[in-house]
Amino acid sequence: MSKCILATLSGFARGKRRIATAVSRYFVFNTRATGSKPESETMADLKEVSCNKMFGGLQKVYSHHSSELNCTMKFGIFLPCTEGDTKYPVLYWLSGLTCTEQNFVTKAGAQKYATEQGLIIVAPDTSPRGCGIEGEDDSYDFGTGAGFYVNATQEKWKKNYRMYSYITSELPALINQNFNAIPDKKSIFGHSMGGHG
């Protein structure tokens, strides 16, 4: 695990009242209005793709239809404890170029530290997939899997490539509604293209 991730996670041990402080020097989670379309999704709208027990919690992957991206999206979520109604702060991890929701989930080992610190970690896919846009799969660094966390402005792309609104609005609302998350205690971090915030 990178020193940045360890530093971020260990920072939470210093006091849960200041959850966002440790991450804010890297990335500040933007909660401004984005003009996105609000949609209320319930657990019935989520499809569990996988579930694995580890470090006293559950590493799950879900799929759902995204109203922002107009396609099916996946995200990984680590839940530090599945018993009781304890609520937890949430860290959103953005992966980089050519990644999926699986890269951080399978390679970082952050679940151990999330259990120790009492954190939910959400790792969304890096882009819409299977939208049928001409050219979206022609290059590894543009379109599918590119990890540009922005809202596209060109006509061809703007219906589906709205990752900024997905990450800052739709996904947090979905997480808050369906999991034991503390809505106002969230931060965002990432690597490579995800590190551009």
N, CA and C atoms as an extended XYZ file, in Angstrom:
591
Properties=species:S:1:pos:R:3:atomname:S:1:resname:S:1:resid:I:1 pbc="F F F"
N         0.844       -1.173        0.000 N   MET     1
C         0.000        0.000        0.000 CA  MET     1
C         0.888        1.234        0.000 C   MET     1
N         0.495        2.247       -0.740 N   SER     2
C         1.329        3.438       -0.851 CA  SER     2
C         1.378        4.200        0.467 C   SER     2
N         2.460        4.991        0.635 N   LYS     3
C         2.613        5.792        1.845 CA  LYS     3
C         1.482        6.802        1.981 C   LYS     3
N         0.998        7.314        0.839 N   CYS     4
C        -0.094        8.292        0.860 CA  CYS     4
C        -1.349        7.674        1.462 C   CYS     4
N        -1.673        6.453        1.051 N   ILE     5
C        -2.881        5.789        1.558 CA  ILE     5
C        -2.720        5.490        3.042 C   ILE     5
N        -1.547        4.955        3.418 N   LEU     6
C        -1.323        4.648        4.825 CA  LEU     6
C        -1.386        5.904        5.682 C   LEU     6
N        -0.796        6.992        5.175 N   ALA     7
C        -0.831        8.255        5.925 CA  ALA     7
C        -2.253        8.743        6.080 C   ALA     7
N        -3.038        8.612        5.031 N   THR     8
C        -4.424        9.049        5.069 CA  THR     8
C        -5.217        8.219        6.068 C   THR     8
N        -5.083        6.880        5.985 N   LEU     9
C        -5.843        6.021        6.886 CA  LEU     9
C        -5.386        6.179        8.328 C   LEU     9
N        -4.076        6.287        8.545 N   SER    10
C        -3.614        6.426        9.922 CA  SER    10
C        -4.034        7.755       10.519 C   SER    10
N        -4.235        8.757        9.681 N   GLY    11
C        -4.686       10.052       10.169 CA  GLY    11
C        -6.045        9.984       10.837 C   GLY    11
N        -6.860        9.018       10.415 N   PHE    12
C        -8.187        8.902       11.010 CA  PHE    12
C        -8.131        8.375       12.436 C   PHE    12
N        -7.019        7.725       12.799 N   ALA    13
C        -6.901        7.186       14.148 CA  ALA    13
C        -6.766        8.301       15.170 C   ALA    13
N        -6.372        9.499       14.741 N   ARG    14
C        -6.137       10.601       15.671 CA  ARG    14
C        -7.412       11.240       16.198 C   ARG    14
N        -8.523       10.913       15.661 N   GLY    15
C        -9.760       11.496       16.180 CA  GLY    15
C       -10.843       11.509       15.139 C   GLY    15
N       -11.907       10.790       15.396 N   LYS    16
C       -12.964       10.680       14.408 CA  LYS    16
C       -13.756       11.963       14.237 C   LYS    16
N       -13.589       12.931       15.148 N   ARG    17
C       -14.283       14.198       14.971 CA  ARG    17
C       -13.734       14.972       13.786 C   ARG    17
N       -12.507       14.682       13.383 N   ARG    18
C       -11.871       15.429       12.301 CA  ARG    18
C       -11.596       14.509       11.117 C   ARG    18
N       -12.564       13.720       10.745 N   ILE    19
C       -12.401       12.717        9.697 CA  ILE    19
C       -11.856       13.306        8.403 C   ILE    19
N       -12.394       14.401        7.943 N   ALA    20
C       -11.989       14.922        6.637 CA  ALA    20
C       -10.616       15.578        6.638 C   ALA    20
N       -10.102       15.951        7.807 N   THR    21
C        -8.850       16.704        7.870 CA  THR    21
C        -7.682       15.943        7.265 C   THR    21
N        -7.550       14.654        7.552 N   ALA    22
C        -6.399       13.892        7.075 CA  ALA    22
C        -6.333       13.824        5.560 C   ALA    22
N        -7.475       13.784        4.926 N   VAL    23
C        -7.499       13.643        3.475 CA  VAL    23
C        -7.531       14.990        2.779 C   VAL    23
N        -8.003       16.025        3.443 N   SER    24
C        -8.245       17.297        2.770 CA  SER    24
C        -6.994       17.921        2.182 C   SER    24
N        -5.818       17.598        2.724 N   ARG    25
C        -4.611       18.169        2.130 CA  ARG    25
C        -4.324       17.533        0.769 C   ARG    25
N        -4.962       16.402        0.478 N   TYR    26
C        -4.797       15.771       -0.825 CA  TYR    26
C        -5.970       16.108       -1.748 C   TYR    26
N        -7.168       15.855       -1.268 N   PHE    27
C        -8.356       16.058       -2.081 CA  PHE    27
C        -9.506       16.485       -1.194 C   PHE    27
N       -10.263       17.436       -1.657 N   VAL    28
C       -11.436       17.888       -0.918 CA  VAL    28
C       -12.658       17.411       -1.675 C   VAL    28
N       -13.544       16.733       -0.981 N   PHE    29
C       -14.738       16.210       -1.635 CA  PHE    29
C       -15.665       17.363       -1.949 C   PHE    29
N       -16.024       17.502       -3.184 N   ASN    30
C       -16.845       18.618       -3.639 CA  ASN    30
C       -18.318       18.267       -3.472 C   ASN    30
N       -19.005       19.022       -2.638 N   THR    31
C       -20.417       18.746       -2.405 CA  THR    31
C       -21.304       19.858       -2.938 C   THR    31
N       -20.755       20.705       -3.844 N   ARG    32
C       -21.576       21.757       -4.434 CA  ARG    32
C       -22.651       21.148       -5.331 C   ARG    32
N       -23.682       21.924       -5.552 N   ALA    33
C       -24.716       21.492       -6.488 CA  ALA    33
C       -24.087       21.351       -7.867 C   ALA    33
N       -24.395       20.259       -8.559 N   THR    34
C       -23.769       19.992       -9.842 CA  THR    34
C       -24.767       20.042      -10.987 C   THR    34
N       -25.989       20.358      -10.703 N   GLY    35
C       -26.996       20.350      -11.755 CA  GLY    35
C       -27.373       18.931      -12.148 C   GLY    35
N       -27.003       17.971      -11.324 N   SER    36
C       -27.280       16.584      -11.663 CA  SER    36
C       -28.730       16.243      -11.362 C   SER    36
N       -29.152       15.152      -11.967 N   LYS    37
C       -30.523       14.711      -11.810 CA  LYS    37
C       -30.639       13.861      -10.551 C   LYS    37
N       -31.372       14.313       -9.524 N   PRO    38
C       -31.488       13.508       -8.314 CA  PRO    38
C       -32.297       12.253       -8.583 C   PRO    38
N       -31.824       11.151       -8.045 N   GLU    39
C       -32.575        9.916       -8.172 CA  GLU    39
C       -32.411        9.126       -6.896 C   GLU    39
N       -33.516        8.636       -6.393 N   SER    40
C       -33.493        7.860       -5.175 CA  SER    40
C       -33.397        6.384       -5.541 C   SER    40
N       -32.267        5.771       -5.200 N   GLU    41
C       -32.096        4.354       -5.474 CA  GLU    41
C       -32.103        3.606       -4.152 C   GLU    41
N       -32.814        2.504       -4.132 N   THR    42
C       -32.878        1.692       -2.937 CA  THR    42
C       -32.109        0.407       -3.166 C   THR    42
N       -31.937       -0.365       -2.099 N   MET    43
C       -31.215       -1.630       -2.204 CA  MET    43
C       -31.828       -2.521       -3.275 C   MET    43
N       -33.125       -2.383       -3.518 N   ALA    44
C       -33.773       -3.187       -4.558 CA  ALA    44
C       -33.224       -2.838       -5.936 C   ALA    44
N       -32.709       -1.611       -6.110 N   ASP    45
C       -32.133       -1.192       -7.382 CA  ASP    45
C       -30.690       -1.655       -7.549 C   ASP    45
N       -30.081       -2.126       -6.461 N   LEU    46
C       -28.700       -2.590       -6.499 CA  LEU    46
C       -28.662       -4.095       -6.688 C   LEU    46
N       -27.719       -4.543       -7.497 N   LYS    47
C       -27.533       -5.986       -7.684 CA  LYS    47
C       -26.177       -6.366       -7.114 C   LYS    47
N       -26.165       -7.266       -6.142 N   GLU    48
C       -24.908       -7.718       -5.567 CA  GLU    48
C       -24.198       -8.636       -6.554 C   GLU    48
N       -22.982       -8.274       -6.927 N   VAL    49
C       -22.194       -9.040       -7.891 CA  VAL    49
C       -21.293      -10.037       -7.176 C   VAL    49
N       -20.705       -9.606       -6.037 N   SER    50
C       -19.839      -10.489       -5.261 CA  SER    50
C       -19.806      -10.038       -3.811 C   SER    50
N       -19.411      -10.980       -2.945 N   CYS    51
C       -19.296      -10.690       -1.516 CA  CYS    51
C       -18.225      -11.604       -0.928 C   CYS    51
N       -17.227      -10.998       -0.276 N   ASN    52
C       -16.142      -11.759        0.340 CA  ASN    52
C       -15.892      -11.249        1.753 C   ASN    52
N       -15.765      -12.194        2.706 N   LYS    53
C       -15.437      -11.836        4.082 CA  LYS    53
C       -13.937      -11.591        4.179 C   LYS    53
N       -13.567      -10.506        4.849 N   MET    54
C       -12.151      -10.239        5.108 CA  MET    54
C       -11.996       -9.223        6.218 C   MET    54
N       -10.986       -9.422        7.034 N   PHE    55
C       -10.618       -8.471        8.090 CA  PHE    55
C       -11.811       -8.043        8.937 C   PHE    55
N       -12.702       -8.969        9.244 N   GLY    56
C       -13.835       -8.665       10.104 CA  GLY    56
C       -14.963       -7.903        9.429 C   GLY    56
N       -14.886       -7.737        8.128 N   GLY    57
C       -15.932       -7.033        7.384 CA  GLY    57
C       -16.265       -7.746        6.091 C   GLY    57
N       -16.949       -7.049        5.222 N   LEU    58
C       -17.339       -7.618        3.931 CA  LEU    58
C       -16.884       -6.715        2.795 C   LEU    58
N       -16.225       -7.322        1.808 N   GLN    59
C       -15.889       -6.626        0.572 CA  GLN    59
C       -16.925       -7.052       -0.462 C   GLN    59
N       -17.727       -6.079       -0.903 N   LYS    60
C       -18.797       -6.373       -1.850 CA  LYS    60
C       -18.598       -5.570       -3.124 C   LYS    60
N       -19.195       -6.077       -4.184 N   VAL    61
C       -19.295       -5.335       -5.437 CA  VAL    61
C       -20.761       -5.335       -5.827 C   VAL    61
N       -21.258       -4.158       -6.198 N   TYR    62
C       -22.635       -3.996       -6.646 CA  TYR    62
C       -22.658       -3.409       -8.048 C   TYR    62
N       -23.749       -3.688       -8.756 N   SER    63
C       -24.012       -2.987      -10.011 CA  SER    63
C       -25.358       -2.284       -9.875 C   SER    63
N       -25.540       -1.225      -10.646 N   HIS    64
C       -26.795       -0.486      -10.629 CA  HIS    64
C       -26.893        0.328      -11.908 C   HIS    64
N       -28.104        0.733      -12.245 N   HIS    65
C       -28.269        1.615      -13.393 CA  HIS    65
C       -28.022        3.049      -12.922 C   HIS    65
N       -27.120        3.729      -13.611 N   SER    66
C       -26.826        5.120      -13.273 CA  SER    66
C       -27.654        6.055      -14.135 C   SER    66
N       -28.388        6.943      -13.487 N   SER    67
C       -29.163        7.940      -14.227 CA  SER    67
C       -28.256        9.032      -14.791 C   SER    67
N       -27.123        9.277      -14.160 N   GLU    68
C       -26.174       10.275      -14.661 CA  GLU    68
C       -25.449        9.782      -15.909 C   GLU    68
N       -25.088        8.511      -15.925 N   LEU    69
C       -24.266        7.960      -16.999 CA  LEU    69
C       -25.075        7.173      -18.024 C   LEU    69
N       -26.333        6.941      -17.723 N   ASN    70
C       -27.218        6.214      -18.625 CA  ASN    70
C       -26.664        4.855      -19.022 C   ASN    70
N       -26.135        4.140      -18.039 N   CYS    71
C       -25.630        2.788      -18.267 CA  CYS    71
C       -25.530        2.082      -16.913 C   CYS    71
N       -25.179        0.813      -16.958 N   THR    72
C       -24.963        0.054      -15.727 CA  THR    72
C       -23.556        0.318      -15.225 C   THR    72
N       -23.445        0.635      -13.947 N   MET    73
C       -22.148        0.887      -13.316 CA  MET    73
C       -21.920       -0.111      -12.182 C   MET    73
N       -20.639       -0.336      -11.871 N   LYS    74
C       -20.257       -1.164      -10.732 CA  LYS    74
C       -19.451       -0.319       -9.747 C   LYS    74
N       -19.553       -0.698       -8.484 N   PHE    75
C       -18.679       -0.110       -7.470 CA  PHE    75
C       -18.380       -1.168       -6.429 C   PHE    75
N       -17.165       -1.111       -5.882 N   GLY    76
C       -16.800       -1.955       -4.758 CA  GLY    76
C       -17.062       -1.180       -3.481 C   GLY    76
N       -17.448       -1.884       -2.437 N   ILE    77
C       -17.654       -1.238       -1.140 CA  ILE    77
C       -17.184       -2.185       -0.048 C   ILE    77
N       -16.323       -1.669        0.828 N   PHE    78
C       -15.906       -2.437        1.991 CA  PHE    78
C       -16.681       -1.934        3.193 C   PHE    78
N       -17.353       -2.863        3.870 N   LEU    79
C       -18.146       -2.562        5.061 CA  LEU    79
C       -17.421       -3.167        6.264 C   LEU    79
N       -16.917       -2.338        7.187 N   PRO    80
C       -16.071       -2.848        8.269 CA  PRO    80
C       -16.788       -3.767        9.254 C   PRO    80
N       -18.081       -3.644        9.384 N   CYS    81
C       -18.844       -4.503       10.293 CA  CYS    81
C       -20.254       -4.621        9.736 C   CYS    81
N       -20.823       -5.791        9.828 N   THR    82
C       -22.147       -5.996        9.261 CA  THR    82
C       -23.221       -6.187       10.323 C   THR    82
N       -22.836       -6.050       11.589 N   GLU    83
C       -23.799       -6.229       12.673 CA  GLU    83
C       -24.138       -4.883       13.298 C   GLU    83
N       -25.366       -4.755       13.733 N   GLY    84
C       -25.783       -3.541       14.412 CA  GLY    84
C       -26.044       -2.401       13.442 C   GLY    84
N       -26.277       -1.228       14.028 N   ASP    85
C       -26.618       -0.071       13.196 CA  ASP    85
C       -25.574        1.038       13.307 C   ASP    85
N       -24.337        0.664       13.671 N   THR    86
C       -23.258        1.650       13.740 CA  THR    86
C       -23.046        2.282       12.378 C   THR    86
N       -22.910        3.593       12.357 N   LYS    87
C       -22.662        4.302       11.099 CA  LYS    87
C       -21.179        4.663       11.007 C   LYS    87
N       -20.681        4.722        9.769 N   TYR    88
C       -19.252        4.927        9.538 CA  TYR    88
C       -18.999        6.056        8.547 C   TYR    88
N       -17.843        6.735        8.686 N   PRO    89
C       -17.406        7.686        7.656 CA  PRO    89
C       -17.075        6.916        6.369 C   PRO    89
N       -17.074        7.617        5.243 N   VAL    90
C       -16.834        6.972        3.949 CA  VAL    90
C       -15.648        7.618        3.243 C   VAL    90
N       -14.751        6.775        2.725 N   LEU    91
C       -13.676        7.213        1.838 CA  LEU    91
C       -14.021        6.729        0.431 C   LEU    91
N       -14.004        7.645       -0.525 N   TYR    92
C       -14.224        7.300       -1.927 CA  TYR    92
C       -12.871        7.248       -2.619 C   TYR    92
N       -12.537        6.100       -3.201 N   TRP    93
C       -11.253        5.904       -3.881 CA  TRP    93
C       -11.461        5.958       -5.389 C   TRP    93
N       -10.720        6.851       -6.075 N   LEU    94
C       -10.790        6.953       -7.528 CA  LEU    94
C        -9.542        6.341       -8.133 C   LEU    94
N        -9.730        5.301       -8.925 N   SER    95
C        -8.611        4.655       -9.602 CA  SER    95
C        -8.267        5.389      -10.886 C   SER    95
N        -7.177        4.967      -11.510 N   GLY    96
C        -6.658        5.676      -12.667 CA  GLY    96
C        -6.914        4.992      -13.996 C   GLY    96
N        -6.144        5.399      -14.966 N   LEU    97
C        -6.247        4.980      -16.359 CA  LEU    97
C        -6.265        3.463      -16.497 C   LEU    97
N        -7.198        2.957      -17.266 N   THR    98
C        -7.427        1.536      -17.598 CA  THR    98
C        -7.904        0.700      -16.423 C   THR    98
N        -8.200        1.304      -15.281 N   CYS    99
C        -8.636        0.554      -14.095 CA  CYS    99
C       -10.143        0.319      -14.106 C   CYS    99
N       -10.569       -0.558      -13.219 N   THR   100
C       -11.985       -0.789      -12.938 CA  THR   100
C       -12.170       -0.654      -11.422 C   THR   100
N       -13.344       -1.017      -10.935 N   GLU   101
C       -13.582       -1.005       -9.487 CA  GLU   101
C       -12.731       -2.049       -8.771 C   GLU   101
N       -12.156       -3.001       -9.520 N   GLN   102
C       -11.412       -4.099       -8.911 CA  GLN   102
C        -9.978       -3.761       -8.520 C   GLN   102
N        -9.353       -2.794       -9.160 N   ASN   103
C        -7.930       -2.560       -8.921 CA  ASN   103
C        -7.608       -2.285       -7.452 C   ASN   103
N        -8.268       -1.316       -6.877 N   PHE   104
C        -8.017       -0.968       -5.478 CA  PHE   104
C        -8.513       -2.077       -4.550 C   PHE   104
N        -9.667       -2.633       -4.873 N   VAL   105
C       -10.279       -3.673       -4.045 CA  VAL   105
C        -9.346       -4.869       -3.890 C   VAL   105
N        -8.699       -5.293       -4.979 N   THR   106
C        -7.891       -6.512       -4.935 CA  THR   106
C        -6.419       -6.281       -4.655 C   THR   106
N        -5.910       -5.069       -4.854 N   LYS   107
C        -4.465       -4.849       -4.739 CA  LYS   107
C        -4.013       -4.050       -3.527 C   LYS   107
N        -4.859       -3.201       -2.972 N   ALA   108
C        -4.393       -2.253       -1.954 CA  ALA   108
C        -4.261       -2.841       -0.555 C   ALA   108
N        -5.132       -3.752       -0.185 N   GLY   109
C        -5.116       -4.278        1.182 CA  GLY   109
C        -5.613       -3.291        2.215 C   GLY   109
N        -6.321       -2.276        1.771 N   ALA   110
C        -6.792       -1.222        2.679 CA  ALA   110
C        -7.909       -1.690        3.598 C   ALA   110
N        -8.527       -2.801        3.296 N   GLN   111
C        -9.644       -3.278        4.110 CA  GLN   111
C        -9.227       -3.504        5.567 C   GLN   111
N        -8.019       -3.988        5.775 N   LYS   112
C        -7.522       -4.210        7.144 CA  LYS   112
C        -7.536       -2.900        7.930 C   LYS   112
N        -7.034       -1.833        7.318 N   TYR   113
C        -6.965       -0.536        7.988 CA  TYR   113
C        -8.352        0.101        8.129 C   TYR   113
N        -9.226       -0.157        7.152 N   ALA   114
C       -10.597        0.353        7.243 CA  ALA   114
C       -11.324       -0.273        8.427 C   ALA   114
N       -11.097       -1.555        8.675 N   THR   115
C       -11.691       -2.209        9.844 CA  THR   115
C       -11.142       -1.593       11.126 C   THR   115
N        -9.818       -1.419       11.192 N   GLU   116
C        -9.202       -0.863       12.397 CA  GLU   116
C        -9.703        0.543       12.707 C   GLU   116
N        -9.937        1.343       11.682 N   GLN   117
C       -10.332        2.742       11.870 CA  GLN   117
C       -11.841        2.959       11.792 C   GLN   117
N       -12.597        1.931       11.421 N   GLY   118
C       -14.043        2.079       11.301 CA  GLY   118
C       -14.443        2.933       10.117 C   GLY   118
N       -14.027        2.524        8.927 N   LEU   119
C       -14.294        3.284        7.702 CA  LEU   119
C       -14.933        2.409        6.637 C   LEU   119
N       -15.857        2.977        5.891 N   ILE   120
C       -16.357        2.358        4.667 CA  ILE   120
C       -15.475        2.887        3.537 C   ILE   120
N       -15.076        2.003        2.623 N   ILE   121
C       -14.335        2.437        1.436 CA  ILE   121
C       -15.150        2.069        0.206 C   ILE   121
N       -15.395        3.073       -0.638 N   VAL   122
C       -16.139        2.876       -1.885 CA  VAL   122
C       -15.183        3.079       -3.052 C   VAL   122
N       -15.150        2.105       -3.959 N   ALA   123
C       -14.272        2.175       -5.134 CA  ALA   123
C       -15.115        2.006       -6.394 C   ALA   123
N       -15.517        3.109       -7.026 N   PRO   124
C       -16.342        3.003       -8.235 CA  PRO   124
C       -15.501        2.649       -9.460 C   PRO   124
N       -16.166        2.171      -10.499 N   ASP   125
C       -15.515        1.988      -11.790 CA  ASP   125
C       -15.060        3.358      -12.283 C   ASP   125
N       -14.152        3.375      -13.247 N   THR   126
C       -13.528        4.630      -13.672 CA  THR   126
C       -14.244        5.342      -14.810 C   THR   126
N       -15.227        4.694      -15.423 N   SER   127
C       -15.934        5.323      -16.540 CA  SER   127
C       -17.193        4.547      -16.859 C   SER   127
N       -18.062        5.139      -17.678 N   PRO   128
C       -19.175        4.354      -18.216 CA  PRO   128
C       -18.620        3.245      -19.115 C   PRO   128
N       -19.387        2.195      -19.304 N   ARG   129
C       -18.971        1.090      -20.184 CA  ARG   129
C       -20.159        0.610      -21.009 C   ARG   129
N       -19.851        0.223      -22.249 N   GLY   130
C       -20.875       -0.358      -23.108 CA  GLY   130
C       -21.943        0.608      -23.560 C   GLY   130
N       -21.599        1.859      -23.748 N   CYS   131
C       -22.595        2.866      -24.132 CA  CYS   131
C       -22.856        2.902      -25.631 C   CYS   131
N       -22.017        2.243      -26.413 N   GLY   132
C       -22.221        2.207      -27.862 CA  GLY   132
C       -21.854        3.495      -28.575 C   GLY   132
N       -20.987        4.296      -27.973 N   ILE   133
C       -20.557        5.548      -28.598 CA  ILE   133
C       -19.406        5.233      -29.560 C   ILE   133
N       -19.520        5.722      -30.764 N   GLU   134
C       -18.469        5.488      -31.745 CA  GLU   134
C       -17.130        6.018      -31.225 C   GLU   134
N       -16.115        5.149      -31.204 N   GLY   135
C       -14.779        5.532      -30.773 CA  GLY   135
C       -14.482        5.366      -29.300 C   GLY   135
N       -15.472        4.984      -28.482 N   GLU   136
C       -15.216        4.926      -27.043 CA  GLU   136
C       -14.241        3.816      -26.651 C   GLU   136
N       -14.064        2.805      -27.496 N   ASP   137
C       -13.140        1.716      -27.190 CA  ASP   137
C       -11.917        1.700      -28.106 C   ASP   137
N       -11.697        2.783      -28.861 N   ASP   138
C       -10.599        2.808      -29.840 CA  ASP   138
C        -9.229        3.026      -29.209 C   ASP   138
N        -9.164        3.651      -28.047 N   SER   139
C        -7.883        3.991      -27.432 CA  SER   139
C        -7.953        3.717      -25.936 C   SER   139
N        -6.856        3.222      -25.378 N   TYR   140
C        -6.842        2.916      -23.946 CA  TYR   140
C        -6.895        4.169      -23.070 C   TYR   140
N        -6.520        5.326      -23.640 N   ASP   141
C        -6.435        6.530      -22.810 CA  ASP   141
C        -7.545        7.546      -23.082 C   ASP   141
N        -8.600        7.092      -23.725 N   PHE   142
C        -9.745        7.976      -23.945 CA  PHE   142
C       -10.996        7.114      -24.098 C   PHE   142
N       -12.062        7.498      -23.443 N   GLY   143
C       -13.297        6.713      -23.513 CA  GLY   143
C       -13.352        5.696      -22.398 C   GLY   143
N       -13.705        4.466      -22.729 N   THR   144
C       -13.873        3.411      -21.735 CA  THR   144
C       -12.620        3.221      -20.890 C   THR   144
N       -12.789        3.304      -19.578 N   GLY   145
C       -11.700        3.047      -18.641 CA  GLY   145
C       -10.692        4.165      -18.486 C   GLY   145
N       -10.909        5.317      -19.104 N   ALA   146
C        -9.891        6.373      -19.085 CA  ALA   146
C        -9.779        7.080      -17.737 C   ALA   146
N       -10.819        7.097      -16.940 N   GLY   147
C       -10.722        7.699      -15.610 CA  GLY   147
C       -10.725        9.213      -15.604 C   GLY   147
N       -11.447        9.826      -16.540 N   PHE   148
C       -11.610       11.280      -16.500 CA  PHE   148
C       -12.836       11.589      -15.654 C   PHE   148
N       -12.623       12.152      -14.490 N   TYR   149
C       -13.733       12.409      -13.566 CA  TYR   149
C       -14.297       13.806      -13.804 C   TYR   149
N       -14.783       14.019      -15.022 N   VAL   150
C       -15.355       15.296      -15.440 CA  VAL   150
C       -16.677       15.021      -16.154 C   VAL   150
N       -17.459       16.063      -16.357 N   ASN   151
C       -18.658       15.966      -17.184 CA  ASN   151
C       -18.294       16.406      -18.596 C   ASN   151
N       -18.509       15.536      -19.566 N   ALA   152
C       -18.194       15.856      -20.961 CA  ALA   152
C       -19.102       16.980      -21.460 C   ALA   152
N       -18.571       17.783      -22.373 N   THR   153
C       -19.352       18.888      -22.940 CA  THR   153
C       -19.643       18.694      -24.421 C   THR   153
N       -18.909       17.820      -25.106 N   GLN   154
C       -19.165       17.584      -26.524 CA  GLN   154
C       -20.387       16.696      -26.682 C   GLN   154
N       -21.178       17.010      -27.681 N   GLU   155
C       -22.476       16.359      -27.888 CA  GLU   155
C       -22.398       14.838      -27.843 C   GLU   155
N       -21.426       14.286      -28.519 N   LYS   156
C       -21.297       12.828      -28.640 CA  LYS   156
C       -21.108       12.137      -27.280 C   LYS   156
N       -20.475       12.814      -26.351 N   TRP   157
C       -20.098       12.203      -25.082 CA  TRP   157
C       -20.956       12.627      -23.893 C   TRP   157
N       -21.617       13.765      -23.982 N   LYS   158
C       -22.190       14.366      -22.763 CA  LYS   158
C       -23.399       13.647      -22.179 C   LYS   158
N       -24.030       12.755      -22.916 N   LYS   159
C       -25.149       11.986      -22.364 CA  LYS   159
C       -24.658       10.928      -21.372 C   LYS   159
N       -23.492       10.356      -21.626 N   ASN   160
C       -23.000        9.258      -20.801 CA  ASN   160
C       -21.791        9.601      -19.938 C   ASN   160
N       -20.908       10.432      -20.427 N   TYR   161
C       -19.665       10.698      -19.701 CA  TYR   161
C       -19.841       11.889      -18.761 C   TYR   161
N       -20.494       11.599      -17.630 N   ARG   162
C       -20.792       12.591      -16.597 CA  ARG   162
C       -20.250       12.093      -15.253 C   ARG   162
N       -18.978       11.732      -15.251 N   MET   163
C       -18.387       11.131      -14.061 CA  MET   163
C       -18.310       12.095      -12.880 C   MET   163
N       -18.123       13.369      -13.138 N   TYR   164
C       -18.079       14.334      -12.038 CA  TYR   164
C       -19.400       14.297      -11.253 C   TYR   164
N       -20.508       14.369      -11.974 N   SER   165
C       -21.812       14.350      -11.303 CA  SER   165
C       -22.088       13.001      -10.656 C   SER   165
N       -21.634       11.939      -11.284 N   TYR   166
C       -21.820       10.601      -10.712 CA  TYR   166
C       -21.062       10.487       -9.377 C   TYR   166
N       -19.813       10.911       -9.364 N   ILE   167
C       -18.962       10.763       -8.179 CA  ILE   167
C       -19.364       11.720       -7.056 C   ILE   167
N       -19.763       12.932       -7.399 N   THR   168
C       -20.045       13.923       -6.358 CA  THR   168
C       -21.499       13.969       -5.912 C   THR   168
N       -22.395       13.352       -6.681 N   SER   169
C       -23.807       13.460       -6.349 CA  SER   169
C       -24.514       12.105       -6.301 C   SER   169
N       -24.609       11.447       -7.453 N   GLU   170
C       -25.414       10.222       -7.520 CA  GLU   170
C       -24.871        9.102       -6.635 C   GLU   170
N       -23.579        8.808       -6.733 N   LEU   171
C       -23.017        7.700       -5.953 CA  LEU   171
C       -23.083        7.956       -4.447 C   LEU   171
N       -22.684        9.131       -3.944 N   PRO   172
C       -22.815        9.356       -2.494 CA  PRO   172
C       -24.261        9.238       -1.995 C   PRO   172
N       -25.215        9.700       -2.793 N   ALA   173
C       -26.621        9.575       -2.385 CA  ALA   173
C       -27.021        8.113       -2.286 C   ALA   173
N       -26.574        7.316       -3.237 N   LEU   174
C       -26.870        5.880       -3.238 CA  LEU   174
C       -26.237        5.203       -2.014 C   LEU   174
N       -24.988        5.551       -1.722 N   ILE   175
C       -24.290        4.968       -0.565 CA  ILE   175
C       -24.986        5.372        0.734 C   ILE   175
N       -25.323        6.648        0.872 N   ASN   176
C       -25.977        7.122        2.092 CA  ASN   176
C       -27.323        6.461        2.324 C   ASN   176
N       -28.049        6.188        1.252 N   GLN   177
C       -29.383        5.611        1.386 CA  GLN   177
C       -29.358        4.123        1.704 C   GLN   177
N       -28.327        3.413        1.244 N   ASN   178
C       -28.347        1.956        1.323 CA  ASN   178
C       -27.368        1.325        2.308 C   ASN   178
N       -26.455        2.114        2.851 N   PHE   179
C       -25.450        1.556        3.746 CA  PHE   179
C       -25.343        2.418        5.003 C   PHE   179
N       -24.665        1.902        6.020 N   ASN   180
C       -24.529        2.610        7.300 CA  ASN   180
C       -23.456        3.688        7.221 C   ASN   180
N       -23.679        4.674        6.377 N   ALA   181
C       -22.730        5.766        6.169 CA  ALA   181
C       -23.159        7.000        6.945 C   ALA   181
N       -22.173        7.754        7.427 N   ILE   182
C       -22.436        9.059        8.022 CA  ILE   182
C       -22.384       10.065        6.875 C   ILE   182
N       -23.519       10.632        6.480 N   PRO   183
C       -23.580       11.449        5.260 CA  PRO   183
C       -22.614       12.620        5.193 C   PRO   183
N       -22.326       13.266        6.319 N   ASP   184
C       -21.473       14.457        6.263 CA  ASP   184
C       -20.019       14.164        6.638 C   ASP   184
N       -19.656       12.888        6.727 N   LYS   185
C       -18.262       12.514        7.012 CA  LYS   185
C       -17.754       11.663        5.867 C   LYS   185
N       -17.245       12.349        4.848 N   LYS   186
C       -16.758       11.658        3.655 CA  LYS   186
C       -15.568       12.411        3.093 C   LYS   186
N       -14.693       11.651        2.460 N   SER   187
C       -13.527       12.226        1.794 CA  SER   187
C       -13.245       11.425        0.536 C   SER   187
N       -12.365       11.976       -0.274 N   ILE   188
C       -12.069       11.351       -1.556 CA  ILE   188
C       -10.564       11.325       -1.750 C   ILE   188
N       -10.073       10.227       -2.303 N   PHE   189
C        -8.653       10.126       -2.617 CA  PHE   189
C        -8.499        9.193       -3.810 C   PHE   189
N        -7.284        9.099       -4.347 N   GLY   190
C        -7.105        8.249       -5.512 CA  GLY   190
C        -5.667        8.249       -5.992 C   GLY   190
N        -5.449        7.575       -7.120 N   HIS   191
C        -4.109        7.530       -7.696 CA  HIS   191
C        -4.190        7.752       -9.195 C   HIS   191
N        -3.079        8.152       -9.786 N   SER   192
C        -2.978        8.346      -11.225 CA  SER   192
C        -4.067        9.321      -11.673 C   SER   192
N        -4.884        8.941      -12.680 N   MET   193
C        -5.959        9.842      -13.122 CA  MET   193
C        -6.929       10.147      -11.991 C   MET   193
N        -7.159        9.172      -11.103 N   GLY   194
C        -8.020        9.407       -9.952 CA  GLY   194
C        -7.444       10.455       -9.025 C   GLY   194
N        -6.119       10.594       -9.015 N   GLY   195
C        -5.465       11.579       -8.167 CA  GLY   195
C        -5.640       13.010       -8.657 C   GLY   195
N        -6.179       13.180       -9.858 N   HIS   196
C        -6.435       14.521      -10.355 CA  HIS   196
C        -7.706       15.102       -9.739 C   HIS   196
N        -8.468       14.247       -9.019 N   GLY   197
C        -9.655       14.715       -8.326 CA  GLY   197
C       -10.775       15.040       -9.269 C   GLY   197
